[in-house]
């Protein structure tokens, strides 16, 4: 469950959506939902978490770069586990990690493998802090340092930001050619930008945005599935259910019945 939320300060406010803690007071098997954002998850209680993807079960590292999820995934979480999570803006994840951001898609990557000694020093310093607010301060200092050292093209980041915003606000079905015409860039160039800076294709990004809108409506239980499907731009209810299940492994009705 979501516990506390902190908002980024200064230069990070453009690139980070927020930080939040996820605490569990009992053992749980949770469905993971695609968010359209890359996340940095830090286990601050040394609890054991396992991610399940199909027949694979993978132990979650203490510092985890969590890429985009486009396949059904679950997590087994132990009672008492608490994570401090950074959710980056969709266009910004590539600024903070040296690897191509697409390498993180559908993967749980150990940040120790990415940054080595720097990561160890950061984690030790963060865990030395007794208060959550102090841990967030250490986290922000680490992210500012990563941002200052980034050698990414800020002009391209700005363009990807505009593209993500445009796709997120498309009310009807996604039209890649229309997006290209509106921005003056080729379809191929836009796809290349998304793979490099976002980690998934523009079509996948749009599908995840649509899914998240439908998820909010399903949880509210105030609309029929047919109405939700049309509200979110699906062709029909069957299309909606099929895509929903492709991300979660559950139909909307099954999700409603979950405890």
LOZA-162593 format. One record per residue (C-alpha): residue number from 1; residue in three letters; x, y, z. Coordinates in nm, 2 decimals. Each point is the difference from the previous one (the first is absolute). Layout:
<atoms>
ATOM  num  residuo      px      py      pz
ATOM  NUM      ALA       X       Y       Z
...
</atoms>
This chain:
<atoms>
ATOM  num  residuo      px      py      pz
ATOM    1      UNK    0.00    0.00    0.00
ATOM    2      UNK    0.11    0.36   -0.05
ATOM    3      UNK    0.12    0.15    0.32
ATOM    4      UNK    0.17    0.34   -0.03
ATOM    5      UNK    0.05    0.22   -0.30
ATOM    6      UNK    0.28    0.25   -0.05
ATOM    7      UNK    0.04    0.24   -0.29
ATOM    8      UNK    0.33    0.09   -0.17
ATOM    9      UNK    0.16    0.33    0.06
ATOM   10      UNK    0.21    0.24   -0.22
ATOM   11      UNK    0.13   -0.13   -0.33
ATOM   12      UNK   -0.15   -0.35    0.06
ATOM   13      UNK   -0.36    0.13   -0.01
ATOM   14      UNK    0.00   -0.02   -0.38
ATOM   15      UNK    0.13   -0.36   -0.02
ATOM   16      UNK   -0.14   -0.18    0.30
ATOM   17      UNK   -0.37   -0.04    0.06
ATOM   18      UNK    0.03   -0.08    0.37
ATOM   19      UNK    0.16   -0.23    0.26
ATOM   20      UNK   -0.22   -0.23    0.21
ATOM   21      UNK    0.02   -0.28    0.25
ATOM   22      UNK   -0.17   -0.33   -0.04
ATOM   23      UNK   -0.04   -0.19    0.33
ATOM   24      UNK   -0.16   -0.34    0.07
ATOM   25      UNK   -0.14   -0.11    0.33
ATOM   26      UNK   -0.06   -0.36   -0.12
ATOM   27      UNK    0.14   -0.24   -0.26
ATOM   28      UNK   -0.15    0.08   -0.34
ATOM   29      UNK   -0.01   -0.12   -0.36
ATOM   30      UNK   -0.05    0.32   -0.20
ATOM   31      UNK   -0.08    0.06   -0.37
ATOM   32      UNK    0.23    0.25   -0.15
ATOM   33      UNK   -0.15    0.26   -0.24
ATOM   34      UNK    0.18    0.18   -0.28
ATOM   35      UNK    0.04    0.36    0.09
ATOM   36      UNK    0.16    0.15   -0.32
ATOM   37      UNK    0.30    0.11    0.22
ATOM   38      UNK    0.33   -0.14    0.10
ATOM   39      UNK    0.05   -0.04    0.38
ATOM   40      UNK    0.29   -0.03    0.24
ATOM   41      UNK   -0.11   -0.22    0.29
ATOM   42      UNK    0.21   -0.01    0.32
ATOM   43      UNK   -0.07   -0.27    0.26
ATOM   44      UNK    0.05    0.19    0.34
ATOM   45      UNK   -0.09   -0.29    0.22
ATOM   46      UNK    0.20   -0.29   -0.15
ATOM   47      UNK   -0.31   -0.20   -0.07
ATOM   48      UNK   -0.01   -0.28   -0.26
ATOM   49      UNK   -0.21    0.07   -0.30
ATOM   50      UNK   -0.04   -0.23   -0.30
ATOM   51      UNK   -0.13    0.10   -0.35
ATOM   52      UNK   -0.19   -0.26   -0.20
ATOM   53      UNK   -0.01    0.02   -0.38
ATOM   54      UNK   -0.16   -0.30   -0.16
ATOM   55      UNK    0.21   -0.30    0.12
ATOM   56      UNK    0.28    0.22    0.12
ATOM   57      UNK    0.05    0.11    0.36
ATOM   58      UNK    0.27    0.26    0.06
ATOM   59      UNK    0.12    0.14    0.34
ATOM   60      UNK   -0.03    0.38    0.01
ATOM   61      UNK    0.33    0.18    0.06
ATOM   62      UNK    0.03    0.25    0.29
ATOM   63      UNK    0.04    0.28   -0.26
ATOM   64      UNK   -0.21   -0.08   -0.30
ATOM   65      UNK   -0.05    0.19   -0.33
ATOM   66      UNK   -0.35   -0.10   -0.10
ATOM   67      UNK   -0.06    0.05   -0.37
ATOM   68      UNK   -0.33    0.00   -0.19
ATOM   69      UNK   -0.22   -0.30    0.06
ATOM   70      UNK   -0.20   -0.12   -0.30
ATOM   71      UNK   -0.05   -0.36    0.11
ATOM   72      UNK   -0.20   -0.15    0.29
ATOM   73      UNK    0.22    0.02    0.31
ATOM   74      UNK   -0.05   -0.06    0.37
ATOM   75      UNK    0.21    0.05    0.32
ATOM   76      UNK    0.02   -0.21    0.31
ATOM   77      UNK    0.06    0.25    0.29
ATOM   78      UNK    0.08   -0.08    0.36
ATOM   79      UNK   -0.17    0.15    0.30
ATOM   80      UNK    0.19    0.31    0.12
ATOM   81      UNK    0.16    0.08   -0.33
ATOM   82      UNK    0.02    0.37   -0.09
ATOM   83      UNK    0.13    0.15   -0.33
ATOM   84      UNK    0.09    0.36   -0.08
ATOM   85      UNK   -0.09    0.05   -0.36
ATOM   86      UNK    0.09    0.27   -0.25
ATOM   87      UNK   -0.24    0.03   -0.29
ATOM   88      UNK    0.16    0.19   -0.29
ATOM   89      UNK   -0.18    0.19   -0.27
ATOM   90      UNK   -0.06   -0.22   -0.31
ATOM   91      UNK    0.26    0.20   -0.20
ATOM   92      UNK    0.27    0.03    0.27
ATOM   93      UNK    0.12   -0.34    0.11
ATOM   94      UNK    0.28    0.00   -0.25
ATOM   95      UNK    0.16    0.30    0.16
ATOM   96      UNK    0.08   -0.19    0.32
ATOM   97      UNK    0.14   -0.33   -0.12
ATOM   98      UNK    0.29   -0.07   -0.24
ATOM   99      UNK   -0.16   -0.30   -0.17
ATOM  100      UNK   -0.25    0.03   -0.29
ATOM  101      UNK   -0.33    0.03    0.18
ATOM  102      UNK   -0.16   -0.27   -0.23
ATOM  103      UNK    0.23   -0.25    0.18
ATOM  104      UNK   -0.21    0.04    0.31
ATOM  105      UNK   -0.33   -0.08   -0.17
ATOM  106      UNK   -0.17   -0.30    0.16
ATOM  107      UNK    0.31   -0.04    0.22
ATOM  108      UNK    0.10    0.04    0.36
ATOM  109      UNK    0.35    0.14   -0.01
ATOM  110      UNK    0.24    0.01    0.30
ATOM  111      UNK    0.13    0.36    0.02
ATOM  112      UNK    0.32   -0.14    0.16
ATOM  113      UNK    0.07   -0.16   -0.34
ATOM  114      UNK   -0.05    0.33   -0.18
ATOM  115      UNK    0.19    0.24    0.22
ATOM  116      UNK    0.22   -0.22    0.21
ATOM  117      UNK    0.20    0.19    0.27
ATOM  118      UNK   -0.20    0.32   -0.03
ATOM  119      UNK   -0.32   -0.20    0.07
ATOM  120      UNK    0.15   -0.16    0.31
ATOM  121      UNK    0.10    0.33    0.15
ATOM  122      UNK   -0.34    0.15   -0.07
ATOM  123      UNK   -0.19   -0.30    0.15
ATOM  124      UNK    0.22   -0.01    0.31
ATOM  125      UNK   -0.05    0.38    0.05
ATOM  126      UNK   -0.37   -0.03   -0.04
ATOM  127      UNK   -0.04   -0.29    0.24
ATOM  128      UNK    0.20    0.19    0.26
ATOM  129      UNK   -0.28    0.26    0.03
ATOM  130      UNK   -0.24   -0.07    0.28
ATOM  131      UNK   -0.30    0.20   -0.14
ATOM  132      UNK   -0.18   -0.05   -0.33
ATOM  133      UNK    0.02    0.37   -0.08
ATOM  134      UNK    0.38   -0.02    0.04
ATOM  135      UNK    0.01   -0.30   -0.24
ATOM  136      UNK   -0.19    0.20   -0.26
ATOM  137      UNK    0.25    0.28    0.04
ATOM  138      UNK    0.29   -0.24   -0.07
ATOM  139      UNK   -0.20   -0.15   -0.30
ATOM  140      UNK   -0.06    0.35   -0.14
ATOM  141      UNK    0.37    0.09    0.03
ATOM  142      UNK    0.09   -0.33   -0.19
ATOM  143      UNK   -0.25    0.08   -0.28
ATOM  144      UNK    0.12    0.36   -0.03
ATOM  145      UNK    0.36   -0.13   -0.04
ATOM  146      UNK   -0.11   -0.25   -0.27
ATOM  147      UNK   -0.19    0.27   -0.18
ATOM  148      UNK    0.29    0.24    0.00
ATOM  149      UNK    0.23   -0.27   -0.15
ATOM  150      UNK   -0.25   -0.10   -0.27
ATOM  151      UNK    0.13    0.05   -0.35
ATOM  152      UNK   -0.34   -0.02   -0.16
ATOM  153      UNK   -0.13    0.24   -0.26
ATOM  154      UNK   -0.23    0.24    0.19
ATOM  155      UNK   -0.16    0.11   -0.32
ATOM  156      UNK   -0.11   -0.36   -0.08
ATOM  157      UNK   -0.12   -0.05    0.36
ATOM  158      UNK   -0.22    0.31   -0.05
ATOM  159      UNK   -0.14   -0.15   -0.32
ATOM  160      UNK   -0.07   -0.34    0.16
ATOM  161      UNK   -0.18    0.19    0.29
ATOM  162      UNK   -0.22    0.17   -0.26
ATOM  163      UNK   -0.07   -0.33   -0.18
ATOM  164      UNK   -0.09   -0.18    0.33
ATOM  165      UNK   -0.23    0.28    0.10
ATOM  166      UNK   -0.17   -0.01   -0.34
ATOM  167      UNK   -0.05   -0.38    0.00
ATOM  168      UNK   -0.13    0.01    0.36
ATOM  169      UNK   -0.27    0.25   -0.09
ATOM  170      UNK   -0.13   -0.17   -0.31
ATOM  171      UNK   -0.36   -0.09    0.07
ATOM  172      UNK   -0.06   -0.23   -0.29
ATOM  173      UNK    0.20   -0.29   -0.15
ATOM  174      UNK    0.37    0.07   -0.06
ATOM  175      UNK    0.10    0.11   -0.35
ATOM  176      UNK    0.38    0.00   -0.04
ATOM  177      UNK   -0.01    0.17   -0.34
ATOM  178      UNK   -0.22    0.28    0.14
ATOM  179      UNK    0.26    0.05    0.28
ATOM  180      UNK    0.28    0.02   -0.25
ATOM  181      UNK   -0.20    0.25   -0.21
ATOM  182      UNK   -0.07    0.22    0.30
ATOM  183      UNK    0.36    0.01    0.12
ATOM  184      UNK    0.17    0.01   -0.34
ATOM  185      UNK    0.22   -0.30    0.08
ATOM  186      UNK    0.00   -0.34   -0.18
ATOM  187      UNK   -0.16   -0.31    0.14
ATOM  188      UNK    0.33   -0.17    0.00
ATOM  189      UNK    0.17    0.29    0.19
ATOM  190      UNK   -0.27    0.01    0.27
ATOM  191      UNK    0.02   -0.38    0.05
ATOM  192      UNK    0.38    0.03    0.04
ATOM  193      UNK   -0.04    0.27    0.26
ATOM  194      UNK   -0.24   -0.21    0.20
ATOM  195      UNK    0.21   -0.31    0.00
ATOM  196      UNK    0.30    0.20    0.11
ATOM  197      UNK   -0.15    0.24    0.26
ATOM  198      UNK   -0.33   -0.17    0.11
ATOM  199      UNK    0.08   -0.37   -0.05
ATOM  200      UNK   -0.32   -0.11   -0.18
ATOM  201      UNK   -0.16    0.10   -0.33
ATOM  202      UNK   -0.24    0.29   -0.04
ATOM  203      UNK   -0.28   -0.25   -0.06
ATOM  204      UNK    0.08   -0.19    0.32
ATOM  205      UNK    0.03    0.32    0.20
ATOM  206      UNK   -0.35    0.10   -0.12
ATOM  207      UNK   -0.14   -0.34    0.09
ATOM  208      UNK    0.14    0.02    0.35
ATOM  209      UNK   -0.15    0.35    0.04
ATOM  210      UNK   -0.33   -0.13   -0.11
ATOM  211      UNK    0.02   -0.30    0.23
ATOM  212      UNK    0.07    0.22    0.30
ATOM  213      UNK   -0.30    0.21   -0.08
ATOM  214      UNK   -0.22   -0.31   -0.02
ATOM  215      UNK    0.15   -0.14    0.32
ATOM  216      UNK   -0.11    0.31    0.19
ATOM  217      UNK   -0.35   -0.03   -0.14
ATOM  218      UNK   -0.02   -0.37    0.08
ATOM  219      UNK    0.11    0.06    0.36
ATOM  220      UNK   -0.27    0.26    0.04
ATOM  221      UNK   -0.27   -0.26   -0.10
ATOM  222      UNK   -0.23    0.28   -0.12
ATOM  223      UNK   -0.01   -0.09   -0.37
ATOM  224      UNK   -0.07   -0.31   -0.20
ATOM  225      UNK    0.29   -0.17   -0.18
ATOM  226      UNK   -0.16    0.10   -0.33
ATOM  227      UNK   -0.01    0.36    0.10
ATOM  228      UNK    0.36   -0.01    0.13
ATOM  229      UNK    0.11   -0.15   -0.33
ATOM  230      UNK   -0.14    0.28   -0.20
ATOM  231      UNK    0.10    0.27    0.25
ATOM  232      UNK    0.36   -0.11   -0.03
ATOM  233      UNK    0.01   -0.04   -0.38
ATOM  234      UNK   -0.02   -0.38   -0.04
ATOM  235      UNK   -0.17   -0.14   -0.31
ATOM  236      UNK   -0.25   -0.19    0.22
ATOM  237      UNK   -0.02   -0.18    0.33
ATOM  238      UNK    0.18   -0.31   -0.14
ATOM  239      UNK    0.29    0.21   -0.10
ATOM  240      UNK    0.01    0.16    0.34
ATOM  241      UNK   -0.01   -0.33    0.19
ATOM  242      UNK    0.27   -0.15   -0.22
ATOM  243      UNK    0.24    0.28    0.04
ATOM  244      UNK   -0.07    0.03    0.38
ATOM  245      UNK    0.08   -0.37    0.04
ATOM  246      UNK    0.31    0.02   -0.21
ATOM  247      UNK    0.15    0.24    0.26
ATOM  248      UNK   -0.13   -0.15    0.32
ATOM  249      UNK   -0.09   -0.36   -0.06
ATOM  250      UNK   -0.35    0.08    0.13
ATOM  251      UNK   -0.32    0.12   -0.16
ATOM  252      UNK   -0.15    0.32    0.14
ATOM  253      UNK   -0.27   -0.20    0.17
ATOM  254      UNK    0.26   -0.22    0.17
ATOM  255      UNK    0.19    0.30    0.12
ATOM  256      UNK   -0.32    0.15    0.16
ATOM  257      UNK   -0.04   -0.33    0.20
ATOM  258      UNK    0.35    0.01    0.13
ATOM  259      UNK    0.04    0.07    0.38
</atoms>
